[in-house]
Amino acid sequence: PKVLIPDLYFAGLKLENKEAATMPAEMLFTNKAVGIIGMQTFAGFMITLDYKNSKIILQEGSLLQQPNVIKINLDHLLEAKVKVNNKEVLAHFDCGGAGYISIPKSWDSVYRLKIEPVFLTKGRTPMGDFDVFKTELDGDIEVGTYKISNPKINLVTGDFFFSVNFGYGFFKEHLITIDTKNKLMLIEQ
């Protein structure tokens, strides 16, 4: 069910009449949170996620279209097309996701590995349980002109994974600016 939040204050910024979805408290992963704020809450703003300095920066303005700025989709999740070993695939950018970069294990036609995968742990999502294997990619992941060569990655099982996932580890090492109005993103190290 949906509810209407008449006023939402965020570091001096007042947002009005924001629609929100309700969810069971056990889905929040912590008893310290009262909700999850998504990108759509800040539609029309530029959002910079600066994990190194523990900041979320909201500002008006726009990113300029340039080679290191990529088009994104914000309809449900923050997603974009990226290249894994020169093959274009869908990627989710999920600052709450575990790990650095995770790739579906079933995509063995897309990736090459430098080392054999080693079982790391079991994971769980609302969609089901899965296994996580650590390994190293033999090749590149490209996000626009930003290239990561031979990164350490996780391979994940489960037929509910259909994209590369850039998780918390990636966000913590990069400065990411999202232009919600023009649906653009800039990744800087």
Backbone as CSV, one residue per row, in Angstrom:
resi,resn,N_x,N_y,N_z,CA_x,CA_y,CA_z,C_x,C_y,C_z
1,PRO,0.817,-1.207,0.000,0.000,0.000,0.000,0.858,1.268,0.000
2,LYS,0.323,2.297,-0.559,1.012,3.590,-0.638,0.454,4.551,0.412
3,VAL,1.333,5.438,0.875,0.930,6.494,1.801,1.519,7.808,1.296
4,LEU,0.956,8.920,1.728,1.454,10.236,1.350,2.144,10.868,2.552
5,ILE,3.386,11.293,2.360,4.130,11.984,3.416,4.051,13.474,3.083
6,PRO,3.324,14.254,3.894,3.121,15.673,3.547,4.407,16.492,3.566
7,ASP,5.271,16.271,4.567,6.529,17.021,4.676,7.647,16.061,5.040
8,LEU,8.768,16.178,4.332,9.947,15.370,4.630,11.134,16.324,4.649
9,TYR,11.829,16.382,5.776,12.987,17.268,5.914,14.256,16.436,5.846
10,PHE,15.183,16.898,5.046,16.432,16.181,4.851,17.550,17.207,4.821
11,ALA,18.275,17.330,5.932,19.418,18.254,6.040,19.066,19.664,5.560
12,GLY,17.945,20.194,6.016,17.554,21.547,5.663,16.718,21.660,4.401
13,LEU,16.602,20.580,3.665,15.794,20.574,2.452,14.400,20.061,2.804
14,LYS,13.372,20.801,2.389,12.003,20.374,2.660,11.402,19.823,1.373
15,LEU,10.985,18.565,1.430,10.304,17.932,0.315,8.844,17.779,0.711
16,GLU,7.940,18.059,-0.210,6.517,18.034,0.119,5.763,17.005,-0.708
17,ASN,4.741,16.415,-0.061,3.818,15.494,-0.717,4.521,14.374,-1.473
18,LYS,5.338,13.627,-0.764,6.054,12.503,-1.348,5.271,11.217,-1.097
19,GLU,5.074,10.449,-2.147,4.384,9.173,-2.019,5.382,8.122,-1.556
20,ALA,4.943,7.245,-0.667,5.822,6.204,-0.136,5.079,4.875,-0.114
21,ALA,5.829,3.808,-0.206,5.270,2.462,-0.098,5.518,1.957,1.319
22,THR,4.574,1.227,1.854,4.771,0.634,3.173,5.340,-0.769,3.006
23,MET,6.079,-1.207,4.004,6.671,-2.547,3.978,6.800,-3.066,5.400
24,PRO,6.864,-4.368,5.554,7.053,-4.917,6.902,8.391,-4.461,7.482
25,ALA,8.430,-4.152,8.762,9.641,-3.653,9.428,10.809,-4.630,9.296
26,GLU,10.545,-5.935,9.264,11.639,-6.919,9.180,12.385,-6.857,7.852
27,MET,11.849,-6.171,6.857,12.549,-6.033,5.576,13.554,-4.887,5.593
28,LEU,13.635,-4.123,6.663,14.547,-2.977,6.730,15.960,-3.346,7.163
29,PHE,16.202,-4.570,7.600,17.525,-5.081,7.962,18.104,-4.495,9.246
30,THR,17.454,-3.516,9.852,17.924,-2.946,11.105,16.740,-2.333,11.846
31,ASN,16.779,-2.388,13.166,15.687,-1.780,13.933,15.918,-0.285,14.170
32,LYS,17.030,0.256,13.678,17.329,1.683,13.845,16.708,2.535,12.740
33,ALA,16.270,1.895,11.653,15.709,2.630,10.520,14.189,2.654,10.604
34,VAL,13.609,3.715,10.098,12.150,3.800,10.026,11.678,3.701,8.570
35,GLY,12.625,3.648,7.638,12.263,3.522,6.237,13.489,3.562,5.349
36,ILE,13.237,3.407,4.083,14.299,3.464,3.075,13.951,4.607,2.132
37,ILE,14.893,5.491,1.903,14.669,6.620,1.000,15.338,6.301,-0.331
38,GLY,14.551,6.252,-1.389,15.068,5.939,-2.715,15.373,7.182,-3.526
39,MET,15.998,6.953,-4.673,16.388,8.057,-5.559,15.193,8.896,-5.994
40,GLN,14.041,8.261,-6.211,12.879,8.997,-6.700,12.442,10.096,-5.731
41,THR,12.779,9.944,-4.458,12.445,10.973,-3.463,13.065,12.318,-3.840
42,PHE,14.220,12.267,-4.485,14.960,13.486,-4.808,14.905,13.810,-6.300
43,ALA,13.819,13.411,-6.943,13.655,13.687,-8.378,13.841,15.179,-8.644
44,GLY,14.624,15.477,-9.665,14.889,16.866,-10.036,16.185,17.407,-9.469
45,PHE,16.774,16.695,-8.535,18.045,17.121,-7.925,19.212,16.295,-8.458
46,MET,20.411,16.819,-8.261,21.616,16.024,-8.447,21.987,15.478,-7.072
47,ILE,22.325,14.200,-7.041,22.691,13.527,-5.795,24.127,13.041,-5.938
48,THR,24.988,13.435,-5.019,26.352,12.916,-4.993,26.494,12.041,-3.757
49,LEU,26.893,10.794,-3.980,27.123,9.845,-2.896,28.623,9.805,-2.637
50,ASP,29.018,10.335,-1.501,30.431,10.439,-1.121,30.654,9.596,0.132
51,TYR,30.838,8.299,-0.068,31.015,7.391,1.062,32.301,7.675,1.829
52,LYS,33.362,8.079,1.124,34.644,8.335,1.792,34.504,9.384,2.878
53,ASN,33.663,10.384,2.637,33.469,11.466,3.607,32.110,11.394,4.306
54,SER,31.422,10.256,4.165,30.108,10.033,4.804,29.122,11.153,4.507
55,LYS,28.972,11.478,3.206,28.078,12.566,2.820,27.170,12.167,1.666
56,ILE,25.965,12.691,1.717,25.062,12.712,0.572,24.870,14.188,0.256
57,ILE,25.227,14.585,-0.957,25.156,15.993,-1.340,24.025,16.154,-2.345
58,LEU,23.058,17.008,-2.004,21.939,17.312,-2.889,22.137,18.716,-3.425
59,GLN,21.984,18.858,-4.737,22.119,20.190,-5.314,21.285,20.296,-6.574
60,GLU,20.947,21.511,-6.927,20.268,21.753,-8.183,21.326,21.806,-9.269
61,GLY,20.904,21.597,-10.508,21.848,21.640,-11.612,21.754,20.391,-12.463
62,SER,22.681,20.307,-13.405,22.680,19.194,-14.349,24.099,18.771,-14.654
63,LEU,24.257,17.479,-14.929,25.525,16.993,-15.454,25.559,17.319,-16.944
64,LEU,26.714,17.624,-17.459,26.870,17.858,-18.889,27.143,16.526,-19.561
65,GLN,26.511,16.311,-20.714,26.764,15.078,-21.457,28.197,15.111,-21.964
66,GLN,28.994,14.148,-21.531,30.384,14.020,-21.938,30.744,12.540,-21.881
67,PRO,31.893,12.125,-22.397,32.204,10.696,-22.484,32.166,9.940,-21.149
68,ASN,32.499,10.583,-20.044,32.515,9.878,-18.757,31.182,9.955,-18.011
69,VAL,30.148,10.507,-18.646,28.806,10.573,-18.075,27.930,9.596,-18.853
70,ILE,27.221,8.725,-18.137,26.425,7.701,-18.821,24.936,7.892,-18.564
71,LYS,24.127,7.401,-19.491,22.679,7.407,-19.336,22.281,6.320,-18.339
72,ILE,21.282,6.618,-17.512,20.801,5.669,-16.515,19.289,5.560,-16.584
73,ASN,18.782,4.526,-15.969,17.352,4.338,-15.794,17.092,4.387,-14.295
74,LEU,16.117,5.176,-13.895,15.767,5.295,-12.473,14.334,4.848,-12.193
75,ASP,13.712,4.150,-13.142,12.307,3.787,-12.976,12.070,2.961,-11.718
76,HIS,12.921,1.989,-11.443,12.773,1.162,-10.245,14.069,1.155,-9.437
77,LEU,15.145,0.789,-10.091,16.470,0.762,-9.476,17.383,1.652,-10.302
78,LEU,18.514,1.999,-9.730,19.523,2.740,-10.488,20.227,1.724,-11.383
79,GLU,19.996,1.812,-12.680,20.592,0.842,-13.591,21.096,1.521,-14.854
80,ALA,22.050,0.846,-15.497,22.649,1.364,-16.720,23.230,0.199,-17.502
81,LYS,23.543,0.461,-18.747,24.245,-0.529,-19.568,25.739,-0.347,-19.335
82,VAL,26.437,-1.454,-19.121,27.885,-1.454,-18.965,28.444,-2.540,-19.882
83,LYS,29.752,-2.601,-20.000,30.378,-3.655,-20.800,31.233,-4.531,-19.896
84,VAL,31.076,-5.838,-20.057,31.944,-6.827,-19.420,32.645,-7.550,-20.566
85,ASN,33.962,-7.389,-20.635,34.740,-7.968,-21.735,34.107,-7.645,-23.096
86,ASN,33.787,-6.371,-23.292,33.235,-5.829,-24.541,31.824,-6.295,-24.864
87,LYS,31.139,-6.949,-23.939,29.749,-7.358,-24.158,28.853,-6.479,-23.303
88,GLU,27.869,-5.818,-23.942,26.982,-4.919,-23.211,25.982,-5.718,-22.381
89,VAL,25.883,-5.356,-21.099,24.968,-6.024,-20.172,24.321,-4.975,-19.275
90,LEU,23.246,-5.377,-18.621,22.562,-4.511,-17.667,23.298,-4.557,-16.326
91,ALA,23.382,-3.403,-15.666,24.004,-3.337,-14.340,23.100,-2.570,-13.389
92,HIS,23.040,-3.054,-12.158,22.358,-2.333,-11.075,23.432,-1.725,-10.187
93,PHE,23.237,-0.483,-9.802,24.133,0.209,-8.888,23.387,0.280,-7.567
94,ASP,23.839,-0.519,-6.606,23.083,-0.789,-5.381,23.987,-0.584,-4.173
95,CYS,23.969,0.632,-3.597,24.869,0.940,-2.487,24.595,0.081,-1.262
96,GLY,23.441,-0.574,-1.206,23.141,-1.480,-0.100,23.512,-2.915,-0.403
97,GLY,23.940,-3.177,-1.632,24.312,-4.535,-2.025,25.665,-4.922,-1.459
98,ALA,25.770,-6.172,-1.076,27.041,-6.670,-0.528,28.088,-6.758,-1.633
99,GLY,29.326,-6.634,-1.254,30.411,-6.852,-2.199,30.779,-5.633,-3.022
100,TYR,31.705,-5.864,-3.931,32.233,-4.831,-4.818,31.470,-4.895,-6.148
101,ILE,31.732,-5.943,-6.908,31.003,-6.186,-8.157,30.630,-7.662,-8.180
102,SER,29.349,-7.927,-8.414,28.861,-9.304,-8.505,28.289,-9.534,-9.898
103,ILE,28.556,-10.727,-10.417,28.097,-11.118,-11.744,27.386,-12.460,-11.621
104,PRO,26.259,-12.644,-12.311,25.611,-13.959,-12.269,26.559,-15.063,-12.743
105,LYS,26.669,-16.116,-11.963,27.566,-17.234,-12.292,27.177,-17.876,-13.614
106,SER,25.895,-17.825,-13.948,25.405,-18.446,-15.183,25.863,-17.714,-16.443
107,TRP,26.466,-16.541,-16.302,26.907,-15.767,-17.450,28.300,-16.172,-17.937
108,ASP,28.632,-17.424,-17.877,29.992,-17.844,-18.230,30.335,-17.567,-19.701
109,SER,29.353,-17.252,-20.539,29.658,-16.870,-21.921,30.078,-15.396,-22.014
110,VAL,29.871,-14.633,-20.932,30.190,-13.206,-20.916,31.559,-12.946,-20.291
111,TYR,31.885,-13.659,-19.229,33.117,-13.365,-18.502,34.186,-14.442,-18.726
112,ARG,35.437,-14.012,-18.508,36.590,-14.914,-18.425,37.196,-14.689,-17.044
113,LEU,37.742,-15.742,-16.475,38.300,-15.630,-15.129,39.799,-15.871,-15.133
114,LYS,40.498,-15.160,-14.247,41.940,-15.376,-14.070,42.195,-16.561,-13.141
115,ILE,41.287,-16.748,-12.170,41.447,-17.840,-11.208,40.113,-18.561,-11.026
116,GLU,40.182,-19.803,-10.621,38.967,-20.573,-10.370,38.174,-19.951,-9.224
117,PRO,36.842,-19.919,-9.336,36.024,-19.379,-8.247,36.140,-20.238,-6.985
118,VAL,36.134,-19.567,-5.837,36.201,-20.233,-4.532,34.955,-19.830,-3.746
119,PHE,34.271,-20.818,-3.168,33.064,-20.527,-2.395,33.402,-19.555,-1.270
120,LEU,32.593,-18.491,-1.141,32.818,-17.478,-0.118,31.762,-17.558,0.985
121,THR,30.484,-17.561,0.604,29.422,-17.529,1.603,28.082,-17.830,0.946
122,LYS,27.074,-17.900,1.757,25.693,-17.992,1.272,25.045,-16.625,1.472
123,GLY,24.128,-16.292,0.593,23.420,-15.029,0.695,21.924,-15.266,0.663
124,ARG,21.182,-14.218,1.002,19.727,-14.314,1.008,19.143,-12.976,0.581
125,THR,18.158,-13.042,-0.278,17.371,-11.871,-0.659,15.899,-12.251,-0.491
126,PRO,14.995,-11.294,-0.603,13.574,-11.658,-0.572,13.194,-12.639,-1.680
127,MET,14.023,-12.722,-2.742,13.731,-13.629,-3.854,14.238,-15.046,-3.618
128,GLY,15.153,-15.224,-2.668,15.653,-16.564,-2.403,17.092,-16.582,-1.917
129,ASP,17.564,-17.778,-1.612,18.936,-17.999,-1.159,19.855,-18.199,-2.364
130,PHE,21.150,-17.898,-2.173,22.112,-18.068,-3.255,23.504,-18.280,-2.683
131,ASP,24.418,-18.775,-3.532,25.821,-18.956,-3.157,26.650,-17.843,-3.778
132,VAL,27.719,-17.467,-3.068,28.631,-16.423,-3.536,30.025,-17.028,-3.647
133,PHE,30.659,-16.836,-4.804,32.011,-17.319,-5.053,32.909,-16.128,-5.345
134,LYS,34.110,-16.107,-4.787,35.041,-15.020,-5.087,36.001,-15.484,-6.174
135,THR,36.397,-14.523,-7.019,37.304,-14.821,-8.108,37.855,-13.507,-8.664
136,GLU,38.542,-13.583,-9.786,39.085,-12.381,-10.429,38.769,-12.435,-11.913
137,LEU,38.224,-11.349,-12.426,37.879,-11.261,-13.839,39.142,-11.146,-14.681
138,ASP,39.163,-11.832,-15.797,40.242,-11.696,-16.767,39.699,-10.793,-17.876
139,GLY,39.825,-9.499,-17.688,39.288,-8.559,-18.657,38.838,-7.280,-17.991
140,ASP,37.961,-6.576,-18.674,37.562,-5.241,-18.240,36.061,-5.137,-18.009
141,ILE,35.713,-4.248,-17.083,34.342,-3.784,-16.925,34.392,-2.298,-17.233
142,GLU,33.531,-1.871,-18.175,33.513,-0.476,-18.600,32.163,0.157,-18.285
143,VAL,32.217,1.294,-17.600,31.039,2.094,-17.311,31.283,3.415,-18.020
144,GLY,30.732,3.556,-19.225,31.094,4.712,-20.047,32.570,4.600,-20.388
145,THR,33.326,5.681,-20.134,34.766,5.641,-20.396,35.566,5.179,-19.180
146,TYR,34.871,4.946,-18.052,35.551,4.484,-16.838,35.777,2.983,-16.950
147,LYS,37.025,2.558,-16.821,37.373,1.158,-17.022,38.034,0.575,-15.780
148,ILE,37.598,-0.634,-15.417,38.192,-1.379,-14.308,38.770,-2.654,-14.915
149,SER,40.089,-2.809,-14.843,40.741,-3.970,-15.439,41.014,-5.039,-14.398
150,ASN,40.675,-6.262,-14.754,40.930,-7.454,-13.927,40.475,-7.290,-12.470
151,PRO,39.245,-6.829,-12.247,38.817,-6.622,-10.857,38.527,-7.939,-10.138
152,LYS,38.633,-7.892,-8.825,38.148,-8.987,-7.999,36.630,-8.885,-8.015
153,ILE,35.960,-9.990,-8.264,34.501,-9.994,-8.368,33.926,-11.153,-7.566
154,ASN,32.620,-11.100,-7.392,31.874,-12.234,-6.857,31.000,-12.785,-7.974
155,LEU,30.881,-14.105,-8.014,29.907,-14.756,-8.878,28.777,-15.226,-7.980
156,VAL,27.537,-14.995,-8.412,26.380,-15.358,-7.594,25.483,-16.322,-8.348
157,THR,24.981,-17.336,-7.617,24.035,-18.283,-8.200,22.625,-17.742,-7.994
158,GLY,21.652,-18.413,-8.557,20.257,-18.002,-8.386,19.716,-17.446,-9.681
159,ASP,18.614,-18.009,-10.158,18.065,-17.574,-11.441,17.359,-16.226,-11.365
160,PHE,17.368,-15.592,-10.178,16.747,-14.274,-10.031,17.747,-13.146,-10.229
161,PHE,19.027,-13.469,-10.464,20.023,-12.435,-10.771,20.114,-12.295,-12.290
162,PHE,19.853,-11.100,-12.786,19.844,-10.884,-14.234,20.688,-9.684,-14.634
163,SER,21.572,-9.239,-13.733,22.409,-8.079,-14.050,23.687,-8.139,-13.226
164,VAL,24.664,-7.360,-13.659,25.854,-7.113,-12.844,25.398,-6.230,-11.685
165,ASN,25.944,-6.434,-10.501,25.576,-5.607,-9.352,26.819,-4.903,-8.822
166,PHE,26.782,-3.568,-8.845,27.832,-2.759,-8.239,27.356,-2.456,-6.822
167,GLY,27.996,-3.046,-5.825,27.538,-2.952,-4.449,28.290,-1.931,-3.611
168,TYR,28.092,-2.080,-2.304,28.648,-1.157,-1.324,30.152,-0.946,-1.507
169,GLY,30.894,-2.012,-1.755,32.350,-1.897,-1.918,32.728,-0.961,-3.050
170,PHE,31.955,-0.976,-4.130,32.203,-0.080,-5.261,31.886,1.359,-4.884
171,PHE,30.739,1.564,-4.241,30.331,2.925,-3.848,31.329,3.536,-2.872
172,LYS,31.867,2.727,-2.000,32.773,3.245,-0.981,34.114,3.698,-1.573
173,GLU,34.452,3.222,-2.763,35.708,3.599,-3.412,35.544,4.660,-4.502
174,HIS,34.314,5.091,-4.762,34.072,6.027,-5.854,33.147,7.152,-5.415
175,LEU,33.272,8.272,-6.080,32.371,9.409,-5.911,31.367,9.321,-7.056
176,ILE,30.081,9.186,-6.723,29.069,8.950,-7.739,28.048,10.082,-7.696
177,THR,27.861,10.737,-8.837,26.886,11.819,-8.949,25.796,11.390,-9.918
178,ILE,24.550,11.535,-9.464,23.386,11.137,-10.240,22.542,12.377,-10.522
179,ASP,22.312,12.633,-11.781,21.450,13.724,-12.230,20.076,13.105,-12.478
180,THR,19.170,13.228,-11.484,17.865,12.563,-11.576,16.969,13.182,-12.643
181,LYS,17.160,14.470,-12.930,16.313,15.155,-13.921,16.627,14.668,-15.336
182,ASN,17.901,14.572,-15.669,18.321,14.186,-17.016,18.696,12.714,-17.134
183,LYS,18.622,11.975,-16.018,18.935,10.543,-15.978,20.344,10.269,-16.504
184,LEU,21.305,10.900,-15.811,22.719,10.743,-16.140,23.501,10.429,-14.866
185,MET,24.666,9.789,-15.016,25.505,9.468,-13.859,26.980,9.641,-14.212
186,LEU,27.718,10.161,-13.223,29.168,10.345,-13.337,29.826,9.556,-12.212
187,ILE,30.831,8.753,-12.575,31.595,7.983,-11.591,33.025,8.501,-11.609
188,GLU,33.507,8.875,-10.416,34.884,9.360,-10.260,35.555,8.570,-9.145
189,GLN,36.852,8.454,-9.233,37.579,7.745,-8.179,38.073,8.701,-7.131
